[in-house]
Structures are given as structure tokens and as C-alpha cells.
Amino acid sequence: MVKAAAALAIAALFLIIHLANPAFLPHLAGLLARGDIQETALYIKSFGSWAVLFSFLLTLFVNALGFPPAIIFSTANTLIFGIFWGIFLSVVAETVGVTVSFLLLRFFFRDAAERTIAKHRTLASIDKYSGKRGFVVMLIARMVPYFPSVLLNALGALSAMSLRDYVISSFVGKFPSTGIEAIIGHDTIMHQEDPTRLIIVIILAVLLIVGAWWYERRAAKRAEAQVPGQEH
């Protein structure tokens, strides 16, 4: 009953938006389908002083939905607000968006996932591992550019990972991946030939990924060593 009410509330929100401005949703759908970064930037800029808020909500919505690729909006944000603030705005909005997706997916589907997991020992082991080591796993996955966000949203929501670990790992992990994607998109559109900025960001991202992976391996080995019966 509660889930049905929640689904109706979401549908009602879209109905209210449509009644308030019938042209908005069709125009937005067309914009998302075309995926034109420069057109997206111009549309966001057309909101004037409300452009920051609109861009934040639009980026949030797209990341909650998982389509189209977030690079369209992170790049558009850098064209409008500059490299630093464009990436920062994108990361914050994307984190809120994937958190909304996490909450909705967990609310509607976690119970069904738990029933399935309970029937399979392997799935139960993976689920237990995701609860203990989910933070680092999600952190590394979020750092990888162009990785489909919708898959990570679903994996996080249907696992035993805590909301706190999911939000922090997503927020931190999105900085290198979003930075790389946005800078590549920005410099391509602006015909920026100096690759120094991109190279620095890529090096930092690789160091972060390798460091997180190394930490995860060390932590996993320590955890195994503490399990009774596995000490030699």
C-alpha cells in the first residue's frame, strides 16, 4: 500500500508539472533525446538568474533516471559556469540524483532482492561482502569515467550497502570521473589544444583509483586473517 502511494505521488508530480507548463516535458524529452551539449547549455542559460538552480535540478533528474549520459550536463555546466564551478555543481547534483535513485530502488525492490538472496548462498555471501566492503568498491567504480551510473545505482540499492557509505563514496568518486568527462567534452567543443589540464586530472584519477584498490586489497587480507580457522 505504501509503495503504491509512493508511485502515485511520483506520477502526480509529473502531472502537476505538465499542467503548469504543457510544453515543458515534451521539450525536455526532445532535448534529452538529441543529447546536443551546446543546445543543452543554451537552454539552461535561457533561465537567466535561475540557470544554476535549473541546471542542478536537471542534472539531478537525469542521474536519478540514469539516462541520458551525465557527460552532456557536466560538459554543459562547464561551458556555462566555468571548469571548476561547472564540475562542482555537476558532482553535487549527480550525487543527489544517484542518492534519489538509490532510495527509490531500495524502497521498491530491496525486499524482493532480499528474498532472492536468502535462497542462494553465493548471493548471500556477495550481499554480506557488499555491506562490509561496499564503500571502497563503490568508490572505485564511481571513479571510472563513462561507467553506466544506472548500474551502480541498482547495485548499491539492491546490496546491503549503507546509505551513508553510498552517498560518501559516490560524492568522492564522482570528482575524478566527472572531471575527466567534463574536461574532455569542454575542450573538444572549445577546440582547446593544450592537454595539460586533462593529463593532470587523469593522473590524479589513476592515483586515486590505484590507491583505493590497494587499500581495499589490504583491508580484505586483514579481514581474512582475522577470521577464525584461517590463520596459519
MARKEKOL-667201 format. One record per atom (N, C-alpha, C, O): residue in one letter; y, z, x negated. Coordinates in steps of 0.05 Angstrom, whole numbers, padded with zeros to 5 digits, always signed. Atoms other than C-alpha are relative to their C-alpha. Layout:
BEGIN
AYZX...
This chain:
BEGIN
M-00024+00000-00017M+00000+00000+00000M+00025+00000-00017M+00044-00015-00012V-00023-00001+00018V+00048+00018-00056V+00004-00026-00015V+00027-00036-00018K-00002+00026+00015K+00032-00046-00094K+00010-00022+00019K+00025-00039+00010A-00010+00020-00020A+00043-00088-00031A+00030+00003+00004A+00044-00016+00006A-00029-00006-00004A+00111-00054-00021A+00016-00010-00024A+00038-00021-00021A-00013+00008+00024A+00129-00068-00093A+00002-00031-00001A+00023-00042-00009A+00000+00030-00001A+00110-00142-00086A+00020-00010+00020A+00034-00030+00015L-00020+00008-00020L+00152-00147-00023L+00028+00005-00010L+00046-00011-00004A-00027-00006+00010A+00211-00115-00058A+00009-00021-00020A+00032-00029-00020I-00007+00021+00019I+00208-00167-00114I+00007-00026+00015I+00026-00039+00008A-00005+00024-00016A+00204-00223-00063A+00027+00002+00015A+00042-00018+00017A-00026-00005-00014A+00263-00192-00025A+00023-00004-00018A+00044-00014-00010L-00022+00003+00019L+00305-00192-00088L+00007-00030-00004L+00030-00037-00004F-00005+00029+00003F+00296-00267-00097F+00012-00012+00026F+00029-00030+00025L-00011+00009-00025L+00311-00277-00023L+00030+00006+00002L+00046-00010+00012I-00028-00009+00000I+00376-00238-00029I+00017-00018-00018I+00039-00026-00010I-00014+00017+00018I+00397-00279-00089I+00004-00028+00012I+00025-00040+00010H-00001+00027-00012H+00381-00344-00052H+00021+00000+00023H+00036-00019+00026L-00019-00001-00023L+00421-00322+00010L+00029+00003-00010L+00047-00008+00002A-00027-00004+00011A+00480-00301-00033A+00011-00026-00012A+00035-00032-00010N-00008+00025+00013N+00481-00367-00071N-00023-00020+00001N-00039-00020-00018P+00024+00017-00003P+00431-00420-00046P-00004-00020-00023P-00026-00029-00028A+00003+00020+00021A+00446-00467-00105A-00008+00013-00027A-00016-00002-00045F+00005-00013+00026F+00435-00415-00160F-00028-00003-00010F-00032-00013-00032L+00028+00001+00009L+00359-00411-00163L-00010-00028-00006L-00023-00032-00026P+00009+00027+00007P+00346-00486-00159P+00013-00010-00025P+00000-00024-00042H-00014+00009+00024H+00399-00499-00212H-00012+00014-00025H-00016+00001-00045L+00012-00015+00022L+00370-00444-00256L-00028-00011-00007L-00035-00013-00030A+00027+00010+00004A+00299-00471-00246A+00001-00027-00015A-00015-00032-00033G-00003+00026+00014G+00322-00541-00267G+00009+00004-00029G-00001-00011-00047L-00009-00006+00027L+00357-00512-00328L-00023+00009-00017L-00026+00000-00040L+00023-00011+00014L+00295-00474-00349L-00021-00022-00005L-00033-00023-00027A+00020+00021+00003A+00250-00535-00338A+00009-00020-00021A-00008-00029-00036R-00009+00019+00020R+00294-00580-00381R-00001+00011-00028R-00007-00003-00047G+00001-00013+00026G+00298-00530-00438G+00021-00010-00019G+00017-00008-00044D-00021+00010+00017D+00362-00561-00465D+00017+00023-00010D+00031+00037+00006I-00013-00023+00011I+00392-00509-00512I+00031-00002+00003I+00044+00017+00011Q-00029+00003-00002Q+00463-00538-00513Q+00009+00002+00029Q+00031+00013+00034E-00007-00002-00028E+00464-00546-00438E-00002+00029+00010E+00015+00038+00026T+00002-00028-00007T+00440-00474-00431T+00024+00016-00010T+00034+00033+00004A-00023-00014+00012A+00495-00450-00478A+00026-00005+00017A+00041+00013+00022L-00023+00007-00016L+00548-00487-00437L+00000+00013+00027L+00021+00022+00037Y+00002-00013-00026Y+00522-00459-00372Y+00006+00030-00002Y+00020+00041+00015I-00006-00028+00004I+00524-00388-00400I+00030+00005-00004I+00041+00023+00007K-00028-00002+00005K+00594-00398-00426K+00018-00004+00024K+00040+00006+00025S-00015+00005-00024S+00617-00422-00358S+00005+00025+00016S+00022+00025+00034F-00004-00025-00014F+00612-00350-00334F+00023+00016-00012F+00029+00038-00003G-00024-00012+00012G+00672-00332-00378G-00005+00028-00010G-00023+00032-00027S+00003-00028+00010S+00680-00257-00388S-00026+00013+00008S-00034+00034-00002W+00026-00010-00009W+00613-00246-00352W-00023-00013-00016W-00046-00008-00010A+00021+00015+00015A+00576-00291-00402A-00020+00019-00014A-00044+00013-00014V+00018-00019+00014V+00548-00232-00442V-00020+00012+00019V-00044+00013+00014L+00018-00012-00020L+00520-00198-00380L-00019-00021+00011L-00043-00015+00014F+00018+00021-00011F+00493-00263-00351F-00021-00008-00020F-00045-00011-00013S+00019+00007+00021S+00461-00282-00417S-00021+00022-00003S-00045+00016-00007F+00018-00022+00002F+00430-00213-00422F-00021-00001+00022F-00045+00002+00017L+00018+00000-00023L+00401-00217-00352L-00019-00024+00000L-00042-00023+00007L+00016+00025+00001L+00377-00289-00361L-00022+00002-00021L-00044-00005-00016T+00020-00004+00021T+00343-00273-00427T-00021+00020+00008T-00045+00017+00003L+00019-00020-00010L+00312-00211-00396L-00019-00012+00020L-00043-00008+00018F+00017+00012-00021F+00286-00250-00336F-00021-00019-00012F-00044-00018-00004V+00018+00019+00012V+00256-00305-00378V-00023+00014-00016V-00046+00005-00015N+00020-00015+00015N+00220-00255-00423N-00019+00016+00018N-00042+00019+00011A+00017-00014-00020A+00194-00216-00363A-00019-00020+00012A-00043-00014+00018L+00017+00022-00012L+00168-00282-00334L-00019-00012-00021L-00041-00019-00014G+00017+00012+00021G+00141-00307-00401G+00003-00030-00002G-00013-00043-00016F-00005+00029+00001F+00168-00377-00390F+00029-00006+00007F+00040+00008+00025P+00008+00017+00023P+00202-00419-00419P+00002+00016-00026P+00008+00040-00025P-00002-00014+00026P+00202-00402-00494P+00027+00013-00004P+00047+00002+00003A-00025-00015+00004A+00253-00349-00512A+00019-00012-00020A+00042-00005-00020I-00017+00012+00020I+00279-00391-00570I+00023-00015+00012I+00044-00017+00000I-00021+00015-00014I+00320-00431-00520I+00024+00018+00003I+00047+00010-00001F-00022-00018-00007F+00361-00370-00502F+00010+00015-00025F+00034+00021-00027S-00010-00013+00024S+00363-00336-00570S+00017-00019-00016S+00037-00010-00028T-00017+00019+00013T+00390-00400-00600T+00026-00005+00014T+00047-00006+00002A-00025+00004-00016A+00440-00410-00543A+00018+00024-00005A+00042+00021-00007N-00016-00024+00005N+00463-00338-00555N+00014-00001-00027N+00037+00007-00030T-00012+00002+00027T+00476-00352-00629T+00023-00021+00001T+00043-00018-00013L-00021+00020-00002L+00517-00414-00610L+00024+00011+00014L+00047+00003+00007I-00023-00011-00015I+00560-00373-00563I+00012+00024-00013I+00037+00026-00016F-00009-00026+00010F+00565-00305-00595F-00001+00004-00031F+00007+00024-00041G+00004-00002+00029G+00550-00319-00669G-00028+00009-00007G-00043+00019+00010I+00027-00006+00009I+00488-00308-00711I-00007+00030+00005I-00028+00035+00018F+00008-00029-00001F+00489-00231-00715F-00001+00009+00029F-00021+00020+00038W-00001-00011-00027W+00511-00214-00644W-00018-00015+00019W-00029-00004+00038G+00018+00016-00017G+00471-00271-00614G-00029+00010-00003G-00043+00012+00017I+00027-00010+00004I+00407-00246-00646I-00003+00028+00011I-00023+00035+00023F+00002-00028-00010F+00422-00173-00630F-00002+00000+00031F-00018+00015+00042L+00001+00002-00029L+00436-00190-00557L-00027-00010+00010L-00038+00001+00029S+00026+00011-00008S+00373-00231-00553S-00023+00020-00003S-00040+00022+00014V+00021-00020+00005V+00329-00177-00584V+00000+00022+00021V-00021+00029+00031V-00002-00022-00020V+00355-00123-00537V-00010-00010+00027V-00025+00003+00041A+00008+00011-00027A+00348-00168-00475A-00029-00007+00001A-00042-00002+00021E+00029+00007+00000E+00279-00193-00496E-00017+00025+00001E-00038+00025+00015T+00015-00025-00001T+00255-00122-00507T+00000+00012+00028T-00021+00021+00037V-00001-00010-00028V+00279-00100-00438V-00018-00018+00017V-00032-00008+00035G+00016+00018-00016G+00247-00163-00409G-00030+00004-00003G-00045+00005+00017V+00029-00003+00004V+00178-00153-00441V-00009+00028+00010V-00032+00032+00017T+00006-00027-00011T+00182-00079-00420T-00004-00002+00030T-00022+00011+00041V+00003+00004-00029V+00193-00100-00348V-00027-00013+00006V-00041-00006+00025S+00026+00013-00004S+00133-00147-00354S-00023+00019-00004S-00042+00019+00011F+00020-00020+00006F+00092-00091-00385F-00004+00018+00024F-00027+00023+00032L+00002-00018-00022L+00108-00044-00328L-00012-00013+00025L-00028+00000+00039L+00010+00014-00024L+00094-00095-00273L-00030-00006-00003L-00045-00002+00015L+00028+00007+00004L+00029-00119-00304L-00018+00025+00000L-00040+00025+00012R+00016-00025+00000R+00005-00048-00316R-00002+00012+00028R-00023+00021+00036F-00001-00011-00027F+00025-00026-00246F-00020-00015+00018F-00035-00003+00034F+00016+00016-00018F-00011-00084-00212F-00029-00004-00009F-00047-00007+00007F+00026+00009+00010F-00071-00097-00258F-00015+00020-00017F-00039+00016-00023R+00014-00018+00018R-00087-00037-00303R-00024+00013+00013R-00045+00017-00001D+00022-00013-00014D-00132-00004-00251D-00025-00018-00001D-00047-00009-00006A+00022+00019+00000A-00174-00067-00246A-00011-00003-00029A-00035-00005-00033A+00009+00002+00028A-00176-00072-00322A-00016+00024-00008A-00036+00020-00022E+00015-00025+00007E-00199+00000-00329E-00028-00001+00012E-00047+00008-00001R+00027+00002-00012R-00257-00013-00281R-00018-00019-00015R-00041-00014-00019T+00015+00020+00016T-00278-00074-00321T-00008+00012-00027T-00030+00009-00037I+00005-00012+00027I-00271-00037-00388I-00022+00021+00001I-00038+00023-00017A+00020-00022-00003A-00313+00022-00362A-00029-00011+00000A-00047+00004-00006K+00027+00012-00002K-00372-00026-00352K-00009-00012-00026K-00033-00020-00028H+00007+00013+00025H-00371-00054-00423H+00007+00018-00024H+00030+00025-00028R-00005-00017+00023R-00379-00012-00486R+00019-00012-00020R+00036+00002-00031T-00017+00014+00020T-00346-00064-00531T+00029+00001+00009T+00047+00007-00007L-00027-00001-00010L-00285-00068-00486L+00011+00028-00001L+00035+00032-00006A-00009-00027+00001A-00282+00007-00483A+00009+00008-00028A+00028+00023-00032S-00007-00006+00028S-00281+00011-00559S+00027-00013-00008S+00043-00001-00021I-00025+00014+00005I-00226-00041-00563I+00024+00014+00013I+00045+00016+00002D-00021-00014-00015D-00186-00005-00510D+00008+00026-00013D+00031+00033-00015K-00005-00025+00014K-00193+00061-00547K+00016-00005-00026K+00034+00010-00033Y-00014+00008+00025Y-00171+00027-00612Y+00029-00007+00006Y+00047+00000-00009S-00027+00008-00007S-00110-00003-00577S+00018+00024+00006S+00042+00023+00001G-00015-00024-00005G-00089+00066-00556G+00008+00015-00025G+00030+00026-00027K-00005-00015+00025K-00094+00095-00626K+00017-00017-00020K+00036-00006-00032R-00013+00017+00020R-00071+00036-00668R+00017-00022+00012R+00025-00041-00002G-00014+00022-00014G-00035-00006-00616G+00028-00005-00011G+00038-00027-00010F-00027+00002+00009F+00034+00008-00645F+00002-00021-00023F+00018-00039-00022V-00002+00018+00023V+00022-00027-00712V-00010-00028+00007V+00002-00048-00002V+00010+00026-00008V-00019-00083-00681V+00021-00016+00015V+00026-00039+00010M-00021+00013-00016M+00036-00099-00631M+00024-00006-00018M+00036-00027-00015L-00022+00005+00018L+00089-00092-00685L-00004-00025-00017L+00014-00042-00019I+00006+00023+00017I+00055-00143-00730I+00001-00026+00018I+00012-00046+00009A+00002+00024-00018A+00042-00191-00671A+00028-00008+00008A+00034-00032+00010R-00027+00007-00009R+00115-00187-00648R+00016-00012-00023R+00035-00027-00018M-00015+00011+00023M+00139-00204-00719M-00006-00030-00005M+00009-00043-00018V+00008+00027+00006V+00103-00271-00718V+00016-00020+00018V+00015-00018+00042P-00016+00018-00016P+00151-00327-00697P-00017-00019+00017P-00039-00027+00009Y+00011+00019-00019Y+00133-00372-00638Y-00027+00009+00012Y-00041-00007+00025F+00024-00010-00013F+00075-00328-00617F+00006+00004+00030F+00026+00016+00037P-00005-00002-00029P+00069-00332-00540P+00004+00029+00010P-00015+00044+00009S-00006-00028-00007S+00103-00269-00515S-00016+00009+00025S-00023+00032+00027V+00014-00007-00025V+00068-00272-00447V-00028+00012-00007V-00038+00029+00008L+00027-00011+00008L+00000-00259-00483L+00003+00028-00009L-00014+00045-00003L-00004-00027+00011L+00027-00198-00519L+00008+00019+00023L-00001+00042+00023N-00007-00017-00023N+00057-00172-00454N-00025+00009+00015N-00028+00032+00022A+00024-00006-00015A-00010-00177-00419A-00019+00018-00016A-00031+00037-00005L+00018-00017+00017L-00050-00148-00478L+00010+00028-00001L-00006+00047+00000G-00011-00027+00001G-00003-00089-00483G-00003+00015+00026G-00011+00038+00027A+00001-00013-00027A-00002-00075-00408A-00029+00007+00008A-00033+00028+00020L+00027-00005-00008L-00077-00080-00399L-00016+00017-00020L-00040+00023-00015S+00013-00017+00019S-00093-00038-00460S+00007+00029+00005S+00021+00035+00025A-00006-00028-00002A-00089+00037-00470A+00026+00008-00015A+00032+00031-00017M-00025-00005+00016M-00024+00030-00510M+00021+00014+00017M+00024+00008+00041S-00020-00015-00015S+00031+00078-00490S+00026-00017+00003S+00031-00035-00013L-00025+00014-00005L+00097+00053-00462L+00019+00004-00023L+00032-00015-00032R-00018-00006+00022R+00135+00087-00518R-00006-00018-00025R+00011-00030-00037D+00008+00016+00023D+00095+00052-00573D+00005-00030+00005D+00013-00044-00013Y-00004+00028-00007Y+00100-00014-00537Y+00030-00008-00003Y+00036-00029-00014V-00029+00006+00001V+00176-00011-00530V+00010-00001-00029V+00024-00019-00037I-00011-00002+00028I+00190+00011-00602I-00011-00023-00017I+00004-00036-00032S+00012+00021+00016S+00141-00038-00633S+00011-00028+00007S+00015-00045-00010S-00011+00025-00009S+00168-00095-00591S+00029-00004-00010S+00036-00025-00019F-00028+00001+00008F+00241-00078-00607F+00002-00006-00030F+00017-00024-00038V-00002+00004+00029V+00230-00073-00682V-00013-00027-00008V-00002-00041-00025G+00014+00025+00008G+00181-00131-00686G+00014-00025+00008G+00011-00046-00005K-00014+00024-00009K+00226-00179-00649K+00023-00008-00018K+00031-00031-00018F-00023+00007+00018F+00282-00176-00701F-00007-00022-00019F+00007-00042-00020P+00006+00023+00018P+00247-00219-00754P-00008-00025+00014P+00001-00047+00007S+00010+00025-00014S+00213-00267-00705S+00023-00013+00014S+00027-00038+00013T-00023+00011-00015T+00275-00276-00661T+00021-00011-00020T+00033-00032-00015G-00019+00009+00020G+00319-00281-00723G-00008-00027-00012G+00009-00045-00015I+00010+00026+00011I+00276-00337-00753I+00003-00022+00020I+00014-00044+00014E-00001+00020-00020E+00271-00375-00688E+00029-00009+00006E+00035-00032+00008A-00028+00006-00008A+00345-00369-00671A+00015-00014-00023A+00031-00033-00018I-00014+00012+00022I+00370-00387-00741I-00010-00029-00004I+00007-00047-00009I+00010+00028+00002I+00324-00449-00744I+00013-00017+00021I+00022-00039+00016G-00012+00015-00022G+00349-00471-00676G+00030-00004-00004G+00040-00026+00000H-00029+00002+00004H+00422-00456-00692H+00007-00020-00022H+00024-00037-00018D-00006+00017+00023D+00422-00490-00760D-00007-00029+00005D+00005-00047-00005T+00008+00027-00007T+00386-00551-00732T+00021-00013+00017T+00029-00036+00013I-00020+00011-00018I+00436-00561-00676I+00027-00004-00014I+00041-00023-00010M-00026+00001+00014M+00496-00546-00721M-00001-00016-00026M+00018-00018-00041H+00004+00016+00024H+00467-00590-00777H+00007+00015-00025H+00020+00004-00044Q-00004-00017+00023Q+00470-00533-00826Q-00021-00007-00021Q-00045-00004-00017E+00019+00009+00021E+00440-00558-00891E-00007+00022-00021E-00027+00019-00035D+00005-00021+00019D+00444-00494-00932D-00022+00019+00011D-00017+00032+00031P+00022-00016-00011P+00376-00459-00923P-00001+00029-00009P-00020+00044-00003T+00001-00027+00012T+00395-00394-00959T-00005+00022+00021T-00022+00039+00017R+00002-00021-00021R+00404-00352-00896R-00028+00001+00012R-00040+00022+00015L+00027+00001-00012L+00338-00376-00866L-00021+00010-00020L-00040+00024-00012I+00019-00009+00021I+00300-00365-00932I+00000+00030-00002I-00022+00043-00004I-00001-00030+00002I+00325-00293-00936I-00013+00013+00023I-00028+00033+00019V+00012-00012-00024V+00304-00278-00865V-00030-00003+00000V-00044+00015+00007I+00029+00005+00001I+00235-00309-00875I-00013+00019-00021I-00034+00030-00016I+00011-00018+00020I+00224-00269-00939I-00001+00029+00010I-00021+00042+00006L+00000-00027-00012L+00244-00204-00904L-00021+00003+00021L-00035+00023+00022A+00020-00001-00021A+00199-00221-00845A-00028+00001-00012A-00045+00017-00003V+00027+00000+00013V+00139-00235-00891V-00005+00027-00013V-00027+00038-00010L+00003-00026+00012L+00151-00170-00928L-00006+00021+00021L-00023+00039+00017L+00005-00019-00022L+00154-00132-00862L-00028-00003+00011L-00042+00017+00016I+00027+00005-00010I+00090-00165-00837I-00021+00010-00019I-00040+00024-00010V+00020-00009+00020V+00052-00152-00901V+00000+00030-00002V-00021+00043-00004G-00002-00029+00001G+00078-00081-00904G-00013+00014+00023G-00028+00034+00020A+00013-00011-00024A+00057-00067-00832A-00030-00003-00001A-00045+00015+00007W+00029+00005+00002W-00011-00099-00844W-00012+00020-00020W-00034+00031-00014W+00011-00018+00020W-00022-00057-00907W-00001+00028+00010W-00020+00043+00006Y+00000-00027-00011Y-00002+00006-00871Y-00022+00004+00021Y-00035+00024+00022E+00022-00001-00020E-00050-00010-00814E-00027+00003-00013E-00044+00018-00004R+00026-00002+00014R-00108-00021-00862R-00004+00027-00012R-00026+00039-00010R+00002-00027+00013R-00093+00044-00899R-00006+00021+00022R-00023+00039+00018A+00004-00019-00022A-00088+00083-00833A-00027-00002+00012A-00040+00018+00019A+00027+00003-00011A-00152+00053-00807A-00022+00011-00018A-00041+00024-00008K+00019-00011+00019K-00190+00072-00870K+00000+00030+00000K-00021+00043-00002R-00002-00029-00001R-00164+00143-00867R-00013+00011+00025R-00026+00031+00025A+00013-00009-00026A-00185+00148-00794A-00030-00001-00002A-00043+00016+00009E+00029+00003+00003E-00255+00123-00811E-00011+00022-00018E-00033+00033-00013A+00010-00021+00018A-00261+00173-00868A-00001+00027+00013A-00016+00045+00004Q-00001-00026-00013Q-00245+00230-00821Q-00021+00003+00022Q-00025+00024+00033V+00020-00001-00021V-00300+00211-00771V-00025+00014-00011V-00035+00006-00032P+00024-00014+00010P-00359+00259-00778P-00024-00018-00003P-00029-00035+00014G+00024+00016+00004G-00421+00228-00807G+00005-00025-00016G-00014-00039-00024Q-00006+00024+00015Q-00384+00172-00843Q+00009+00006-00028Q+00014-00012-00044E-00008-00007+00027E-00365+00210-00905E-00024-00003-00019E-00047+00002-00011H+00023+00004+00019H-00407+00194-00967H+00002+00020-00023H-00015+00019-00041
